[in-house]
Each structure stands twice: as C-alpha cells, then as structure tokens.
C-alpha cells in the first residue's frame, strides 16, 4: 500500500542523488487517493497508521512492512543497476524526519 503523497514528495524535491521513482516502480497492491489527501504534507502517512477503513471494512495494522525491493528494478530493462537505491534514501528521509 502506498499513499500518492509519497510520489508528490519525491517529485517535488531535488533528489538528483536518488534513483528516479515512478508509480510503475512500486509494487503496490493499493494506491490510496481520497478527497482531502492532496493536502497531506506528510509524504508517508501510512507509516503512522494503526487502522485504516476502506469502504465498510476496518483493517488493523499488525506491524510495519519492509520497503519493497521492486523499487530497485528498472521497469524498462528488468535489471537492478544499483541494489541500494532508492530504498537507502527513502529510509533516510523517513528515519530523519526529512520527509515532513
């Protein structure tokens, strides 16, 4: 699951040192966009959620998941040119609060 605010965050910053991330790089089962979410200033709000309601179903977050390594694969070639990016920098932005 990913919130589209994460893509807005990455596209609005000067991240020349970071591998390009597009929605097609992310293996997401669910991409959330909802009325009012455009104004969310936290790019990874899903990292703080304990519960989420989709339609009439309430889901509980049991534990955080690791970031998916599919983001490290070039969707054009299927190759992993840099095995650490963009995960290393995503982790740094979230861990240091630089994403806020």
C-alpha positions as CSV (number, residue, x, y, z in Angstrom):
1,X,0.0,0.0,0.0
2,X,1.2,3.5,-0.8
3,X,-0.3,6.9,-0.5
4,X,0.1,9.1,-3.5
5,X,1.5,11.8,-1.3
6,X,4.8,9.8,-1.4
7,X,5.0,10.3,-5.1
8,X,4.3,14.0,-4.8
9,X,7.0,14.3,-2.2
10,X,9.6,12.6,-4.4
11,X,8.7,14.6,-7.5
12,X,8.8,18.0,-5.7
13,X,12.3,17.7,-4.2
14,X,15.8,18.0,-5.7
15,X,16.8,14.4,-5.3
16,X,19.4,14.1,-8.1
17,X,21.4,11.7,-5.9
18,X,18.4,9.4,-5.7
19,X,17.2,7.0,-8.4
20,X,14.1,8.1,-10.2
21,X,11.0,6.6,-8.7
22,X,7.7,6.4,-10.6
23,X,4.5,4.7,-9.7
24,X,5.4,1.9,-12.1
25,X,8.4,1.2,-10.0
26,X,6.3,0.4,-6.9
27,X,4.7,-3.0,-6.4
28,X,1.7,-1.7,-4.6
29,X,-1.5,-3.7,-4.1
30,X,-3.3,-0.5,-3.2
31,X,-2.6,3.2,-4.0
32,X,-4.7,5.5,-1.9
33,X,-6.1,8.8,-3.1
34,X,-9.1,10.2,-1.4
35,X,-10.8,13.6,-1.0
36,X,-8.6,15.8,1.1
37,X,-5.5,13.7,0.8
38,X,-4.0,16.1,-1.7
39,X,-3.3,18.5,1.2
40,X,-1.4,15.9,3.3
41,X,2.0,17.3,4.0
42,X,3.5,14.1,5.4
43,X,4.6,12.1,2.3
44,X,4.4,8.7,4.0
45,X,1.4,8.9,6.4
46,X,0.8,5.2,6.1
47,X,3.9,4.6,8.2
48,X,2.0,6.1,11.2
49,X,-1.4,4.4,10.7
50,X,-2.7,1.8,13.2
51,X,-6.0,1.3,11.5
52,X,-7.5,2.1,8.0
53,X,-11.0,1.9,6.8
54,X,-11.6,1.1,3.2
55,X,-15.3,1.2,2.4
56,X,-17.0,-0.6,5.2
57,X,-14.0,-2.7,6.2
58,X,-11.7,-1.7,9.1
59,X,-8.2,-3.0,8.8
60,X,-5.7,-3.1,11.7
61,X,-2.0,-2.6,11.1
62,X,-0.3,-5.5,12.7
63,X,3.3,-4.4,12.1
64,X,5.2,-2.3,9.6
65,X,6.4,-3.9,6.4
66,X,9.8,-3.6,4.9
67,X,10.1,-1.3,1.9
68,X,9.7,-3.4,-1.3
69,X,12.9,-4.1,-3.3
70,X,10.9,-3.9,-6.5
71,X,11.6,-0.2,-6.5
72,X,15.2,-1.0,-7.2
73,X,14.4,-2.7,-10.5
74,X,14.4,-0.7,-13.7
75,X,11.0,-1.4,-15.2
76,X,12.3,-0.9,-18.8
77,X,15.2,-3.4,-18.5
78,X,14.3,-5.6,-15.5
79,X,17.8,-5.0,-14.2
80,X,18.8,-3.8,-10.8
81,X,21.6,-1.3,-11.6
82,X,22.0,0.0,-8.1
83,X,20.9,-2.5,-5.4
84,X,20.6,0.1,-2.7
85,X,18.6,2.9,-4.3
86,X,16.0,4.2,-3.9
87,X,15.5,2.3,-0.6
88,X,18.5,3.7,1.2
89,X,17.5,7.3,0.6
90,X,13.8,6.6,1.3
91,X,14.8,5.1,4.6
92,X,17.0,8.1,5.4
93,X,14.1,10.6,4.6
94,X,11.6,8.8,6.8
95,X,14.0,8.0,9.7
96,X,15.4,11.5,10.0
97,X,12.0,13.2,9.6
98,X,13.3,15.0,6.5
99,X,10.2,13.8,4.7
100,X,8.0,16.0,6.8
